[in-house]
Amino acid sequence: MKTNIFALFISCCLFTACDSSKKTTTSMNGSSKLNGTWELNYITGSRIAFDGLYPNKKPTITFDVAKNTLNGNTGCNSFNGPLKVDGNKISFTDPMAMTKMMCPGDGETVFLQTLQKVNSWSVSDGNTLNFIMGDIATMRFTKK
């Protein structure tokens, strides 16, 4: 009798473990769309034209979902930090390390302020990453 109960307990543990690994894989596959380097091609809210904000270099962001890290460039300074993503929810409010070169214009400020307001993301056609605030797309990136 004790052997049957022990075997039943072990079987339940194995089934539970198999089920939880499926959930992790599924969630990882969705956020794995973020992996790689993306270049900004649209940002909302500025009265200055996009090319005026970033005349020399467009901002980029690179995601490594497996390591939960991100890094990038604001068009002037480089940054890196932790990646906080849960399904289609994303947050850039945690502190990040950043270089401190003097940057001309308002491009870096607009980029960083807009990035902190983002709360979700979507990838369309595999090559376009949208950062969304509420239900408004505030930033759009192209896969590099």
Number of C-alpha atoms within 10 A of each C-alpha: 6 7 8 9 10 11 12 12 11 12 12 12 12 11 10 11 11 11 11 10 10 11 10 10 10 12 13 15 12 14 22 14 16 21 15 14 17 21 20 23 16 16 20 15 9 13 8 11 12 16 13 12 22 21 12 10 14 19 21 20 22 19 22 17 20 11 9 12 14 21 19 19 20 22 19 19 15 17 16 18 16 20 20 15 17 13 14 15 15 17 17 19 13 10 9 13 11 15 11 10 9 8 13 10 12 13 23 20 13 16 20 12 10 20 19 13 16 22 18 20 21 19 19 9 6 11 12 16 22 20 25 22 17 11 9 12 18 18 21 20 21 17 18 11
